Amino acid sequence: MKLGKCPYCEHEWTYKEKLLGYALKPRTRVRCPRCREYLEPSTLTIIYDYIAILGVALMVFLLIPIMKLPMGLSIILSAVLLAIYLGVFLPSTVRFKRYHYNIGD
């Protein structure tokens, strides 16, 4: 599975680095663990994240209650959806991009 790659040093992120360094920290940019440059996720990565979060939220808050399953099964199903999001979708969609801002020198 191809994960995010640093545009500066070509360091390929591991799943653990991706999950702990990018996914669980609410930031707009992170540092590369190898070269320590600041990285920003590509626009497509951010769009994929929002679509996935919205999809999981809709299923957990709308679809599962409509199905009228027992409480225990609803909680398990919600946990499974969250695990699929964290374990499958999130690591496979991150891409980093080098942005050049026109800031005064």
C-alpha positions as CSV (number, residue, x, y, z in Angstrom):
1,M,0.0,0.0,0.0
2,K,1.5,3.3,-1.1
3,L,1.4,6.0,1.6
4,G,2.2,9.6,1.6
5,K,5.7,10.6,0.4
6,C,7.6,13.7,1.4
7,P,8.1,16.0,-1.6
8,Y,11.5,17.2,-0.2
9,C,13.4,14.0,0.8
10,E,11.1,11.3,-0.8
11,H,10.6,9.7,2.6
12,E,7.7,7.2,2.3
13,W,5.5,7.5,5.4
14,T,4.7,4.3,7.4
15,Y,1.2,3.6,8.6
16,K,2.1,4.5,12.1
17,E,3.7,7.8,11.1
18,K,0.6,8.6,9.0
19,L,-1.8,7.8,11.8
20,L,0.1,9.4,14.7
21,G,1.7,12.2,12.8
22,Y,-1.1,13.3,10.5
23,A,-4.5,11.7,11.1
24,L,-4.9,12.1,14.9
25,K,-3.5,15.7,15.1
26,P,-5.9,18.5,14.1
27,R,-3.3,20.6,12.2
28,T,-3.0,21.9,8.7
29,R,0.6,20.9,8.3
30,V,3.0,18.3,9.8
31,R,6.7,17.8,9.9
32,C,8.5,15.1,7.9
33,P,10.0,12.6,10.4
34,R,13.2,12.4,8.3
35,C,14.0,15.9,7.0
36,R,11.9,17.9,9.4
37,E,10.4,20.1,6.7
38,Y,6.8,21.2,7.1
39,L,4.4,19.3,4.8
40,E,0.9,20.2,3.9
41,P,-1.6,17.6,2.6
42,S,-2.7,18.0,-1.0
43,T,-6.2,19.5,-1.7
44,L,-7.4,16.1,-2.9
45,T,-6.4,14.5,0.4
46,I,-8.4,17.1,2.4
47,I,-11.4,16.5,0.1
48,Y,-11.2,12.7,0.6
49,D,-10.9,13.2,4.4
50,Y,-14.0,15.4,4.5
51,I,-16.0,13.0,2.3
52,A,-15.0,10.0,4.5
53,I,-15.7,11.8,7.8
54,L,-19.1,12.9,6.5
55,G,-19.9,9.4,5.2
56,V,-19.0,7.8,8.6
57,A,-21.0,10.4,10.5
58,L,-24.0,10.0,8.3
59,M,-23.9,6.2,8.8
60,V,-23.4,6.5,12.6
61,F,-25.9,9.2,13.3
62,L,-28.6,8.5,10.6
63,L,-28.4,5.1,9.0
64,I,-27.7,3.0,12.1
65,P,-30.5,4.5,14.2
66,I,-33.0,4.1,11.3
67,M,-32.1,0.4,11.2
68,K,-33.3,0.1,14.8
69,L,-30.7,-2.4,15.8
70,P,-30.0,-3.3,19.5
71,M,-27.8,-0.8,21.3
72,G,-24.8,-3.2,21.6
73,L,-24.9,-4.1,17.9
74,S,-25.2,-0.4,16.9
75,I,-22.1,0.4,19.0
76,I,-20.1,-2.4,17.4
77,L,-21.2,-1.4,13.9
78,S,-20.1,2.2,14.6
79,A,-16.8,1.0,16.0
80,V,-16.3,-1.2,12.9
81,L,-17.0,1.8,10.6
82,L,-14.5,3.9,12.5
83,A,-11.9,1.2,12.3
84,I,-12.4,0.8,8.6
85,Y,-12.0,4.6,8.2
86,L,-8.8,4.7,10.2
87,G,-7.3,1.4,9.1
88,V,-8.1,1.3,5.4
89,F,-9.3,4.6,4.0
90,L,-7.2,7.2,5.8
91,P,-3.7,5.6,5.2
92,S,-4.4,5.0,1.5
93,T,-5.5,8.6,0.6
94,V,-2.9,10.9,2.0
95,R,-0.6,12.7,-0.4
96,F,1.6,15.6,0.4
97,K,2.4,18.5,-1.9
98,R,5.0,21.2,-1.9
99,Y,3.3,24.6,-2.0
100,H,5.1,27.8,-2.9
101,Y,3.6,30.9,-1.3
102,N,4.3,34.4,-2.6
103,I,5.4,35.8,0.7
104,G,7.7,38.8,0.8
105,D,11.3,37.8,1.1
